[in-house]
Amino acid sequence: MLASTFLIVCLSIYLVSSALDVLIGARQPMPDQSFDIVVIGGGIVGLATALQFGRAFPKLRLLLVEKEDRVARHQSGHNSGVIHSGIYYKPGSLKAKLCVEGAAAMEAFCREYGIPVEICGKIIVATSAEEIPRLQGLLERGQANGILGLKMLDKVQAREIEPQCGGLAWLHVPTTGITDYVAVCAKYAELIGAQGGSVSVGTEVKGISRGNGETVVETTRGSIGTKYLINCAGLHSDRVSRLAGEKTEVTIVPFRGEYYDLVPEREHLVRGLIYPVPDLRFPFLGVHFTRRVSGGVDAGPNAVLAFKREGYRRTDFSLQDMADTFAYGGFWHMAAKYWRSGAGEFYRSFHKPAFVRALQTLLPDVVSADLVADGSGVRATAVARDGSLVDDFKFMCSQNVLHVWNVVSPAATASLPIGREIVRMASSGFGLASG
Ligand SMILES: Cc1cc2nc3c(=O)[nH]c(=O)nc-3n(C[C@H](O)[C@H](O)[C@H](O)COP(=O)(O)OP(=O)(O)OC[C@H]3O[C@@H](n4cnc5c(N)ncnc54)[C@H](O)[C@@H]3O)c2cc1C
């Protein structure tokens, strides 16, 4: 008798609560916390975006979530540390505009907050007759982008700057610099906190549901309700977009860039930065020499297809990541167009003498024994359905969610104006009034 009464009471409670759910349309569970803006991704772009949002909208409650135990664990902590001048990018593109502006802003930011920075300049070297007109083309592009101080050099002038460099023609870019982007990210995170925002590390986004005016983000630390959501998830930005129900126009294909280090006794061979003339069909610059702001000289990075989105070793492999790449038609279109360059990159990756030969065109005296394998980084390269590599930075705003795709190099350099640009797009897309 007691048991049947208990059962009837339980059943009634269940029926009443289900009926209420239907009546008030409460399909989404109540989130554990609520914010006005949530930014996904604690790389340099997500952090700069959160920083700029806090500056523009100080009253909004802002949270940045990062799945790793600290910020800058992926692209932003595995790059060359170069403050690019903006010479490579198509005049009028966002990349060109935001890089030129970003380079000046990055130098000023580093100086203001005591982050190591050095404007050491760079030499771009044409190593064959065929590259000389392309080098001239870069000079014109750089001038069109408003970069100051560009100058073609003769051999004597080039050797005054980089005494050991080889080549046939040289372009000097005096405004290129170097910094420590991990330190920049740490400072962005600190400033976000000082402005009243929060950064929650160890918080992975697993699901996104969009309801009436509110988006609920399911994370490994509970659910978060937010009015506005910005997806800056880098190598996972396409997946996070799909979690939010978007049909993505691009898929992220990971390309690993591997570095060697010049041994300390040979670091004197390089004073600043020595780069080849790049093939502008690709968003990669070709292997080069880069002095690190903390000391040491890197050689690389190459660009090989990675078998894992966050895989930093050649042996790293993820079945899901590979399945996503190989199931994507755009990947096969890209492979059909560029298989020759891709095969060359693989060969150089597994065959050190080939890597060294590419470097010797810039620095004839370097030999295999001067180079020891160092770390790597993985680029989040957005590939369109037709197999083209998306050239410019790419963003997509859909109702109250903004997705950031393809913020590849020079996005670290340009992070401050990229953040500001995202805030501008989001404010108009979301209908936010500043203040
Ligand atoms: C080898 C290499 C060399 C480069 N060299 C330069 C250079 O010299 N100069 C320059 O300006 N640029 C350079 N770049 C480019 C630059 O580093 C990147 O464009 C920039 O770091 C991108 O920042 P991001 O914030 O978009 O991505 P990331 O730094 O990758 O950050 C994305 C973050 O999102 C997090 N995340 C992903 N999914 C989730 C989820 N579900 N939940 C929560 N968090 C999530 C990730 O953990 C990650 O921390 C280089 C890049 C590479 C790879």
PDBQT file of the ligand as one rigid body, heavy atoms in Angstrom, charges set to zero:
ROOT
HETATM    1  C1  LIG A 501      54.702  26.765 -37.212  1.00  0.00    +0.000 C 
HETATM    2  C2  LIG A 501      54.024  28.089 -37.111  1.00  0.00    +0.000 A 
HETATM    3  C3  LIG A 501      54.764  29.265 -37.231  1.00  0.00    +0.000 A 
HETATM    4  C4  LIG A 501      54.138  30.509 -37.152  1.00  0.00    +0.000 A 
HETATM    5  N1  LIG A 501      54.877  31.653 -37.141  1.00  0.00    +0.000 NA
HETATM    6  C5  LIG A 501      54.272  32.854 -36.957  1.00  0.00    +0.000 A 
HETATM    7  C6  LIG A 501      55.032  34.026 -36.815  1.00  0.00    +0.000 A 
HETATM    8  O1  LIG A 501      56.256  33.998 -36.776  1.00  0.00    +0.000 OA
HETATM    9  N2  LIG A 501      54.368  35.211 -36.703  1.00  0.00    +0.000 N 
HETATM   10  C7  LIG A 501      52.998  35.289 -36.710  1.00  0.00    +0.000 A 
HETATM   11  O2  LIG A 501      52.455  36.392 -36.637  1.00  0.00    +0.000 OA
HETATM   12  N3  LIG A 501      52.252  34.169 -36.790  1.00  0.00    +0.000 NA
HETATM   13  C8  LIG A 501      52.855  32.971 -36.896  1.00  0.00    +0.000 A 
HETATM   14  N4  LIG A 501      52.117  31.819 -36.935  1.00  0.00    +0.000 N 
HETATM   15  C9  LIG A 501      50.662  31.932 -36.898  1.00  0.00    +0.000 C 
HETATM   16  C10 LIG A 501      50.132  32.135 -35.488  1.00  0.00    +0.000 C 
HETATM   17  O3  LIG A 501      50.864  31.417 -34.527  1.00  0.00    +0.000 OA
HETATM   18  C11 LIG A 501      48.665  31.712 -35.474  1.00  0.00    +0.000 C 
HETATM   19  O4  LIG A 501      48.010  32.345 -36.544  1.00  0.00    +0.000 OA
HETATM   20  C12 LIG A 501      47.975  32.105 -34.169  1.00  0.00    +0.000 C 
HETATM   21  O5  LIG A 501      48.693  31.605 -33.076  1.00  0.00    +0.000 OA
HETATM   22  C13 LIG A 501      46.550  31.564 -34.167  1.00  0.00    +0.000 C 
HETATM   23  O6  LIG A 501      46.005  31.811 -32.894  1.00  0.00    +0.000 OA
HETATM   24  P1  LIG A 501      44.620  31.173 -32.470  1.00  0.00    +0.000 P 
HETATM   25  O7  LIG A 501      44.271  31.782 -31.184  1.00  0.00    +0.000 OA
HETATM   26  O8  LIG A 501      43.666  31.303 -33.602  1.00  0.00    +0.000 OA
HETATM   27  O9  LIG A 501      44.898  29.598 -32.377  1.00  0.00    +0.000 OA
HETATM   28  P2  LIG A 501      45.534  28.706 -31.216  1.00  0.00    +0.000 P 
HETATM   29  O10 LIG A 501      46.732  29.347 -30.643  1.00  0.00    +0.000 OA
HETATM   30  O11 LIG A 501      45.698  27.351 -31.785  1.00  0.00    +0.000 OA
HETATM   31  O12 LIG A 501      44.410  28.721 -30.101  1.00  0.00    +0.000 OA
HETATM   32  C14 LIG A 501      43.188  28.050 -30.203  1.00  0.00    +0.000 C 
HETATM   33  C15 LIG A 501      42.853  27.548 -28.813  1.00  0.00    +0.000 C 
HETATM   34  O13 LIG A 501      41.546  27.000 -28.807  1.00  0.00    +0.000 OA
HETATM   35  C16 LIG A 501      41.540  25.933 -27.867  1.00  0.00    +0.000 C 
HETATM   36  N5  LIG A 501      40.396  25.066 -28.147  1.00  0.00    +0.000 N 
HETATM   37  C17 LIG A 501      40.178  24.332 -29.261  1.00  0.00    +0.000 A 
HETATM   38  N6  LIG A 501      39.040  23.636 -29.143  1.00  0.00    +0.000 NA
HETATM   39  C18 LIG A 501      38.504  23.944 -27.933  1.00  0.00    +0.000 A 
HETATM   40  C19 LIG A 501      37.338  23.531 -27.249  1.00  0.00    +0.000 A 
HETATM   41  N7  LIG A 501      36.479  22.648 -27.770  1.00  0.00    +0.000 N 
HETATM   42  N8  LIG A 501      37.103  24.035 -25.999  1.00  0.00    +0.000 NA
HETATM   43  C20 LIG A 501      37.959  24.944 -25.439  1.00  0.00    +0.000 A 
HETATM   44  N9  LIG A 501      39.103  25.351 -26.057  1.00  0.00    +0.000 NA
HETATM   45  C21 LIG A 501      39.366  24.873 -27.288  1.00  0.00    +0.000 A 
HETATM   46  C22 LIG A 501      42.881  25.253 -28.119  1.00  0.00    +0.000 C 
HETATM   47  O14 LIG A 501      43.282  24.442 -27.023  1.00  0.00    +0.000 OA
HETATM   48  C23 LIG A 501      43.786  26.436 -28.350  1.00  0.00    +0.000 C 
HETATM   49  O15 LIG A 501      44.473  26.861 -27.191  1.00  0.00    +0.000 OA
HETATM   50  C24 LIG A 501      52.723  30.576 -36.990  1.00  0.00    +0.000 A 
HETATM   51  C25 LIG A 501      51.980  29.397 -36.848  1.00  0.00    +0.000 A 
HETATM   52  C26 LIG A 501      52.629  28.161 -36.872  1.00  0.00    +0.000 A 
HETATM   53  C27 LIG A 501      51.823  26.914 -36.633  1.00  0.00    +0.000 C 
ENDROOT
TORSDOF 0
